[in-house]
Amino acid sequence: MSVLLGVDTGGTFTDFVLYREDAITMHKVLSTPAAPEAAILQGVRDLQLDQLAEGTAFYIVHGSTVATNAVLEGKGARTVFITNRGLGDMLSIGRQTRRELYNLQPRTLAPPVPRDHCLETGGRLAADGSVIEPLTGADLQQLREAIARLQPEAVAINLLFSYLDDSFEKQIEAALPPGLFISRSSRVLPEYKEYERGMTTWLNACVGPRVEGYLQRLQQGVPQAHITVMQSSGGTIAAHQAREEAVHMLLSGPAGGLAAARYIGEQVGCRRLLTFDMGGTSTDVALIDGALKLTSEGTIRGYPVAVPMVDMHTIGAGGGSLASVDAGGLLQVGPESAGAAPGPACYARGGKRATVTDANLLLGRLRPGAFLGGNMTLDGAAAKAAVDEIARQLNLSPEEAAEGILRLANEHMAHALRVMSVQRGIDPRQLALVSFGGAGGLHVCALAEALNMQRAIVPVYAGVLSALGMLVAPRARQLSRTLGGLLRDRDNATMDHAFAALIEPGLEAMQQEGVARETIEVAPSVDLRYQGQSYYLNLPWQNIDQATADFHAQHEQRYGHQLALPVELVNLRVALQRPPQEIVLQAVSQGDPAEPYEYVDLHAIETPVPVYAREELVVGQTLRGPVLITETVSTTYLAPHWQARVHETGCLLLNRR
């Protein structure tokens, strides 16, 4: 017998999805940002998983915000950065690009690493891998003395062209004293672009000790559990290996939501999706076209993160986003959030300022007694008092102010959806909008209308979908290596040998996690560009002729033209994954259509609106808006001119009438 627990730690709530004996149980607890493992251990106790029978296999798949928060809050480990002589300012200079092109007095940003923590040494290679400057014993001795003086927690090593020959980086690593967290660029990201590689290596070192300590505390709290961690690319990795690859965890929570959205789409026969995950603090938006879209050009806090991660756009708009009136008398919503403490005013935990959640409650779209399945009663009077303050400043009624808060929050999210679709040449009308997160169902119809979309999906377990995604995500690795030169100068045998050298270590690493080699799927790909270009396209690899033809075709599809130029090889990439765990979504019941359990008055709706309990809906039942649908972890507002049909998986399939 085995028990699977998916955990997603968010800014406001920590979500749990328990899968045991083909049954799914959902749970939420308030997050504990100061010690994230405390909320997880609380959930384990609430679900009585600390009392499992002997012999029960207990697996936890976890999406963590520890790495993300360490970067965003500037609370990473004290790190020394080692590079070649003359390049100590590499991370500070960067690409010499302005964040704000027309700002004549830009804000001065502190360098990622203090100048006295940037150490320069020998071991310099040329672009062809030949040695320009050797690494001497004196160099290593100077590094040891500097490390002893600075007493860092972590060290990041980033030498020029180390992806061609990693021997100098390995010599430095071996010469450093034990007990340090060491991040080597030739291991973290063996690709060209020394700045992006260096920044990624530094980020890995910066957050590594924090992630390592956190995972150790979590494992000590649940010693009986096998813990795996979601990576930013949408696959999972064993916790003991995740400690060394912390930079791959920066988007682990949102990646879980996309893994589940893709799984849900396949279940209902819809593979082209535009998703938005609206939680308490932020909203994540992404496009899914069959497979998850990955990018190696992500950023966090303005820092480039060149490891593969899900391609998404994040904004500071969530249920806890604070409303305010600026000096010019204009309403503002977000990006500041009430967070888990004190939270929205209606949580009655000390919050006084109006949030999106308070506005939804005031307009009747949230039911005070149905929040978290009745385990948490919302304070309507506190919500009204908070919105009243906004209304007074705007000279509006409380209901008008609440409506304005929601409209502005919706416009922020609609803009993010356009960034991921319209601005990329994709017509959102051809996609289905998938909403999840605790607050997503309240806004799905308004956002679909803003983009003139006709279809939407509110998945089953939408309020904890990221946690469900932890369970349906595959065990996976994303590996890469720079291999430059014109593609026509290569031959297929050489390419196959290069791919084999990249694949074999990945297979061995997954075998060490207990994954059988014969179950691992291998998907090689190449990054290609026209000679002289700076950016590349990623294409599946079969052979040289096929890759060349595919590149020309995709370039024309993406940019509208081809060029009569040679095709240049940039990087080799390999995706390794074991098929995901089979999770059976509980089919909803058959029988007579469910009846509403109450009728309520909603602002701007003339007649009382029926309220249904989602767990009582039956397969094929159709509801016509306006309707409220409540469940344990979220509420769906079916707006006028929309209808919802209950799919056999329990998902709500929405269509605009």
Sequence and secondary structure as in RCSB ss.txt:
>XXXX:A:sequence
MSVLLGVDTGGTFTDFVLYREDAITMHKVLSTPAAPEAAILQGVRDLQLDQLAEGTAFYIVHGSTVATNAVLEGK
GARTVFITNRGLGDMLSIGRQTRRELYNLQPRTLAPPVPRDHCLETGGRLAADGSVIEPLTGADLQQLREAIARL
QPEAVAINLLFSYLDDSFEKQIEAALPPGLFISRSSRVLPEYKEYERGMTTWLNACVGPRVEGYLQRLQQGVPQA
HITVMQSSGGTIAAHQAREEAVHMLLSGPAGGLAAARYIGEQVGCRRLLTFDMGGTSTDVALIDGALKLTSEGTI
RGYPVAVPMVDMHTIGAGGGSLASVDAGGLLQVGPESAGAAPGPACYARGGKRATVTDANLLLGRLRPGAFLGGN
MTLDGAAAKAAVDEIARQLNLSPEEAAEGILRLANEHMAHALRVMSVQRGIDPRQLALVSFGGAGGLHVCALAEA
LNMQRAIVPVYAGVLSALGMLVAPRARQLSRTLGGLLRDRDNATMDHAFAALIEPGLEAMQQEGVARETIEVAPS
VDLRYQGQSYYLNLPWQNIDQATADFHAQHEQRYGHQLALPVELVNLRVALQRPPQEIVLQAVSQGDPAEPYEYV
DLHAIETPVPVYAREELVVGQTLRGPVLITETVSTTYLAPHWQARVHETGCLLLNRR
>XXXX:A:secstr
 EEEEEEEE SSEEEEEEEETTEEEEEEEE  TTSHHHHHHHHHHHTTGGG  TT EEEEEEE  HHHHHHHTT 
   EEEEEETT TTHHHHTT   SSTT SS      SS GGGEEEES EE TTS EEE   HHHHHHHHHHHHHH
  SEEEE  TTTTT  HHHHHHHHHS TT EEEEHHHH   S HHHHHHHHHHHHHHHHHHHHHHHHHHHHSTTE
EEEEE TTS EEEHHHHGGGGGGGTTHHHHHHHHHHHHHHHHHT  EEEEEEE SS EEEEEEESSB EES EEE
TTEEE S EE EEEES STTEEEEE TTS EEEEEEE TTTT  GGG SS  S BHHHHHHHTTSS TTTGGGGT
S   HHHHHHHHHHHHHHHT  HHHHHHHHHHHHHHHHHHHHHHHTGGGT  GGGSEEEEESTTGGGTHHHHHHH
TT  EEEE TTGGGHHHHHHHHS EEEEEEEEEEEEGGG  HHHHHHHHHHHHHHHHHHHHHTT  GGG EEEEE
EEEEETT S  EEEE S HHHHHHHHHHHHHHHHS   SS EEEEEEEEEEEE            SS    SEEE
  TT SS EEEEEGGG  TT EEESSEEEE SS EEEE TTEEEEE TTS EEEEE 
